[in-house]
Amino acid sequence: MTTQAVTADRVKEALESLGQQPETALQALGQMYADGVTFEDPLQKLQGKPAVMAMNRRLLQRYRTLRFHVAQAFQSGDQIFLTWTMQMCASTQFEGSTHLQLQDGLIVRHRDYWDLLGGFVDSIPVARVLYHAILKRFA
């Protein structure tokens, strides 16, 4: 296991390499997580490095064209914030952000924020128009 502390740049590099070098990227990510890491996104909450790594492997198996583009990566002490676009296939992409909390140089909390429904709806032209019209009513 690496002794190198997790940085925003290391996380960005690993995420962006998932599409080109999935095994290398997964190994790099695995070295960044603490054993007791907590992961949460709109779909699930996971506890422990094995569960988080299994989720990442499932995601890569389901979406062989998975790509991340990290637009911004900031770090302040033990907090890392990323904004990104995740493309799952030719017509489906999600914009989101990630908050990572570090302890002793490793990620102990990983929280992703993204719009689950919006990403899928935006890939269907008629649904996209209706969805965004409904959202405007609540704004």
SEDRENKE-778133 format. One line per 4 residues: their letters; for each residue x negated, y, z of C-alpha. Coordinates in pm, 1 decimal, always signed. Each point is the difference from the previous one (the first is absolute). Last residue first. Example, Ala and Ser with C-alpha at 12.3 -4.5 7.8 and 13.67 -1.06 7.14 Angstrom:
! SEDRENKE-778133
SA> -1367.0:-106.0:+714.0 | +137.0:-344.0:+66.0 $
//
This chain:
! SEDRENKE-778133
AFRK> +3782.0:+2733.0:-922.4 | +274.7:-259.6:+50.1 | +180.9:+73.7:-328.5 | -334.0:+2.8:-180.6 $
LIAH> -57.3:-362.1:+108.8 | +321.6:-107.5:-173.6 | -106.6:+165.8:-325.8 | -342.7:-166.2:+35.1 $
YLVR> +158.0:-344.1:+29.9 | +241.5:+56.4:-288.3 | -271.1:+114.4:-242.7 | -238.0:-279.4:+103.6 $
AVPI> +274.5:-262.9:-28.3 | +56.5:+93.0:-363.8 | -374.5:-16.7:-83.9 | -95.9:-313.3:+200.1 $
SDVF> -366.0:+16.8:+117.5 | +84.6:+288.9:+233.7 | +237.8:-228.1:+189.6 | -281.6:-236.7:+96.3 $
GGLL> -228.8:+266.2:+140.6 | +287.0:+194.2:+155.2 | +128.4:-296.8:+198.3 | -325.5:-72.1:+182.2 $
DWYD> -96.5:+361.3:+66.5 | -347.1:-4.5:+151.9 | -173.7:+30.3:+336.7 | -276.4:-243.4:+94.5 $
RHRV> -118.0:-47.6:+360.2 | -327.8:-173.5:+85.8 | -97.3:-22.7:+366.9 | -317.9:-150.5:+147.9 $
ILGD> -232.7:+83.3:-290.4 | -362.7:-45.3:+103.9 | -276.1:+243.7:+108.1 | +39.9:-60.9:+374.1 $
QLQL> +365.7:+94.5:-31.4 | +149.6:+136.0:-317.2 | +352.5:+113.8:-83.0 | +104.7:-10.9:-361.8 $
HTSG> +281.7:+207.0:-147.5 | +99.0:-81.7:-355.6 | +193.4:+196.1:-256.7 | +230.5:-80.3:-283.6 $
EFQT> +91.0:+25.9:-363.8 | +149.4:-314.7:-141.9 | -21.0:-145.4:-347.9 | +208.8:-230.3:-212.4 $
SACM> +7.5:+5.0:-381.3 | -327.3:-163.6:-105.1 | -33.1:-209.9:+314.0 | -79.2:+58.1:+367.4 $
QMTW> -144.2:+349.5:-30.3 | -90.6:+145.5:+338.6 | -47.5:+375.8:+16.6 | -192.1:+139.3:+294.4 $
TLFI> -31.0:+244.5:+285.1 | -244.9:-95.2:+272.7 | -41.4:+98.9:+364.3 | -273.7:-128.1:+231.5 $
QDGS> -4.8:+55.5:+377.2 | -288.4:-88.7:+236.1 | -172.4:+336.9:-41.4 | +176.5:+191.7:-273.5 $
QFAQ> -9.7:-175.5:-333.0 | +158.5:+96.8:-327.5 | +64.2:-193.3:-319.8 | +189.5:+154.9:-288.2 $
AVHF> +124.4:-123.4:-337.6 | -60.0:-369.8:+63.0 | +94.1:-189.1:-315.3 | +104.8:-353.9:+73.5 $
RLTR> +60.7:-271.0:-259.3 | +189.1:-329.7:+11.5 | +2.7:-171.1:-341.4 | +11.0:-351.1:+149.8 $
YRQL> +304.3:+93.3:+201.8 | +123.5:-306.2:+187.1 | -344.9:-146.3:+73.2 | -141.9:+338.3:+104.0 $
LRRN> +288.5:+63.5:+238.9 | -29.0:-349.1:+145.5 | -373.9:+55.1:+65.2 | +67.5:+330.5:+175.4 $
MAMV> +266.9:-162.5:+218.8 | -240.9:-282.1:+92.5 | -261.0:+263.5:+96.5 | +245.8:+176.0:+229.3 $
APKG> +112.5:-325.9:+164.1 | -359.3:-117.7:+56.3 | -102.1:+342.5:+140.4 | +260.8:+7.8:+271.6 $
QLKQ> +353.3:+133.3:+38.5 | +233.6:+73.7:-288.0 | +291.3:+241.4:-38.6 | +200.3:-25.3:-317.9 $
LPDE> +176.0:+152.0:-298.2 | -28.7:+378.1:+39.2 | -365.6:-36.8:+111.0 | -174.5:-111.0:+318.9 $
FTVG> -332.9:-164.3:+77.1 | -137.4:-62.4:+350.6 | -363.7:-106.1:+32.3 | -95.3:-251.2:+272.2 $
DAYM> -308.0:-141.9:-173.6 | -122.0:+347.7:-99.0 | +25.1:+74.4:-371.6 | -284.3:+142.1:-210.6 $
QGLA> -169.1:-330.8:-85.7 | +324.8:-131.7:-143.0 | +24.4:+302.7:-227.3 | -342.1:-75.0:-149.8 $
QLAT> +90.2:-366.9:-49.3 | +326.5:+98.0:-163.1 | -182.0:+240.2:-233.1 | -254.1:-265.4:-101.7 $
EPQQ> +279.6:-248.6:-65.4 | +212.3:+249.0:-193.8 | -271.4:+139.2:-227.8 | +171.6:+212.3:-265.0 $
GLSE> +344.4:+65.9:+146.9 | -111.7:+0.7:+364.1 | -290.6:+237.6:-81.2 | +201.8:+313.5:+74.1 $
LAEK> +95.7:-127.3:+343.0 | -357.8:-92.9:+93.4 | -146.8:+331.6:-118.5 | +264.3:+203.1:+182.7 $
VRDA> -59.3:-194.3:+323.3 | -376.2:+53.1:-24.7 | +46.5:+372.3:-72.6 | +233.9:+48.6:+297.0 $
TVAQ> -261.7:-155.5:+226.2 | -20.3:-329.6:+190.1 | -314.8:-39.6:+206.6 | -276.9:-227.5:-132.0 $
TTM> -65.5:-298.3:+225.0 | +116.1:-238.1:-270.3 | +117.0:-349.6:+80.6 $
//
